[in-house]
Amino acid sequence: MISETSAGDASLLEWFKSSYSDSSNSNECVEVATTPDAVHVRDSKNLPGPRLAFGEGAWAGFVPYAAGR
């Protein structure tokens, strides 16, 4: 996992929210953007704030873990 302290070129990424997000409060969610090298995750309430970047293997391991919670 790579911790990124600034949004950097985040405006160039295509961010999306999960279809499981609470539609009654759409600002309380994380957003995800993919690139060939990583999956980027940010807080939808703090768009210019920090974000995380996960390698493909780390993301593939995280998704089934999170889905089981």
C-alpha positions, 0 to 999 in steps of 0.5 A, spaced: 500 500 500 502 506 498 500 512 502 499 519 498 499 525 502 496 530 497 491 529 491 496 530 486 493 529 479 487 526 483 483 530 478 485 526 472 483 520 475 475 517 474 473 516 481 466 512 482 462 510 488 460 503 490 453 501 488 452 499 495 453 506 498 447 509 502 443 513 497 440 517 503 447 520 505 451 520 498 457 524 502 459 518 507 462 514 502 469 512 499 471 513 492 475 508 488 479 510 481 483 505 477 490 506 474 494 500 470 499 500 476 494 501 482 487 502 485 486 509 489 481 510 494 479 517 497 474 519 502 468 522 498 467 528 504 475 530 503 476 530 496 483 534 496 485 530 502 489 524 503 488 517 499 491 510 498 493 507 493 493 499 493 497 494 488 493 489 484 495 484 489 493 487 495 486 490 492 484 483 490 486 480 497 482 486 500 476 486 497 473 479 499 476 481 506 471 487 506 465 484 503 465 479 508 465 484 514 
